[in-house]
Amino acid sequence: MDAHADDAGGIAGSSAIERADQTLDRLGREDPRMVRLIEMRFVAGVTAKETAEADGESMHIVRHNLRHSSASAALTIGPAARRKLAMVSCDQES
């Protein structure tokens, strides 16, 4: 499927699931770690603290990377997804 960005910032002619899948594929080509982070947080429900411990990184770095990867994904998925992702915050565990 040839994906073109539409005027709303999403991928034209795609369902939300297809857009999300295409976005994760694109993001994965750029930085596979970011896709893993998105999947761990939003699919598996792993917390930032758990991710930091598993990856040997600080929670600050994990939260920064999660914000960056979520923003990158939201730019491609479209405005509705951007609003949803903006409402989702990283967990505030210490």
N, C-alpha and C positions, 0 to 999 in steps of 0.2 A: 504494500500500500504506500503510495506517495503521499507523504505528510507535508502539508504547507500550513504555515501559521495563518490563522484568520485574523480579521481586524480586531477581535476581542482578545487576541493573545493566545488563543488555544490552537489546536490542530483541527483544521477544517474537515468536516464529514466524518467525525469519529465520535463514538460514545465515550462517556467519561472513563470507563474501564480501559478502552482501547487507548485513549489519550494518556492515561496514567501509565500503562504498559509501555507505550512508545517513549514517554518521557523518561521512565526509568532506564530503558534501553539506551537512550541518548546520553543520559547522565552516567550510565555505567561505562560507556566508551570513553568519557572524559575522566571519570574518577570512580572506579568500582567500589572504593571504600565508602563513598557517599551513599551509594545504593544499598550497601550492606547496612549502613547506619539507619537509613530510612526504613528498611525492612525490619530491622531489629526493634526499632521504636514503635512504628505504627502498625506492623503486622503481628509481630511476636509479643509486643507489649513490654519489652525489656527497658528498664529505666536507664537514665543517664549514668547513675551510680554503678549499676550492674555492667553497663557497657564499658565504662572507664576501668573498672576492675578487671574485666575480661581482656581488654586491649592494652592494659598497662599505661593508660593515658590519664590525664587529670580530667575532672568533671568539667572544668572550664573549657578545655579543648573539645571534649565531646559535645557540649552544649553549643559551642561556636560552630562546629562542623554540622550539627543538626540544623541550626538556623540557616546556615549557608546552603546546605543541600535542599532543605525544604523550600527556601526562596527560589533556588534554581529550578526546582520541579514546578513550583507554582507559576513561574513565568511562562512556562510552556503549556501547562494544563488549562489555564484560562482564569478569568476573573472570579468565577464562583469558587474555584478551588483556592485561589489566593485568599479570599475572605475566610474560608474554613481553616486554612493553614495559619492565618494570622491569629485566629482564636486559639489555636493549639499552642500551648507553651511547653517548654521543656519542664520536666519535673523539677521541683525545688528541693530535692533531698540533699542533705549534706554528707 
